[in-house]
Amino acid sequence: MDQKGGALHLEDIAWAKDLAAGDRSALDRYERDLAPMIAAQLRRRGLADDAIADVQQTLRMRLFGEGAIARYEGRATLKSWVLISALREANRVREKAAREPATEDDHLIGLADRGDSGVQDADKQRYRDVFKRAFRDALATLSPRDRVLLRMHILDGLSVDEIGVLQSVHRATAARWVERARETLSRHIRRELMSQLGTDPFETSEMMGWMQSRIDLSLSALAHES
């Protein structure tokens, strides 16, 4: 019984403690029992799949990465407690979108402007503009999970070990997922560049090496920042 006389949810308290400790079976149970419920509730409230993926991932980071799950006291079911946390996070996402037109995708796209910003050559500037458009178009082709993975790894600077914990997978699986997302984005960027540059063999051969260096730089620019 709690201090107000209500029955505590002791089994859920034990589950929350296991989640806080990073217990694999507890995390698997969260993904099996709670994550689909959260997605369904957010979808009923009109959130798009990309927004739902963002809310889910931010919630995992808050609950497990930052340890908020340890504050669960068992006065409500863990299901209700987590859902309330998810709805609060969804409201934050909506409020942020209303205040700031820029999204996290825009921050990823902004990486395309990093690097050799001092280049003054008009042709290089044109290619930089082409590259930015290609980066934006390529990013739009990624799955919601791949965009979330790139945001976590590049923008948030999370290691594959941390991503593995948040995704409830082994670090090797997380590393494989992140690398596949990077390769997919790079492949789509190259495809978009070829489409926008046309088929002029001289122009293509002259700039593709520079473009590839921009791809690599854009994907790694923030990963090494503190």
Secondary structure, DSSP 8 states (H G I E B T S, - for coil): --TTS----HHHHHHHHHHHTT-HHHHHHIIIIIHHHHHHHHHHTT--HHHHHHHHHHHHIIIIIS-GGGG--SSS-HHHHHHHHHHHHHHHHHHHHHH-S--HHHHHHHGGG-S-TT---HHHHHHHHHHHHHHHHHHHHS-HHHHHHHIIIIIS---HHHHHHHHTS-HHHHHHHHHHHHHHHHHHHHHHHHHHH-S-HHHHHHHHHHHHHHHHHHHHTTTT--
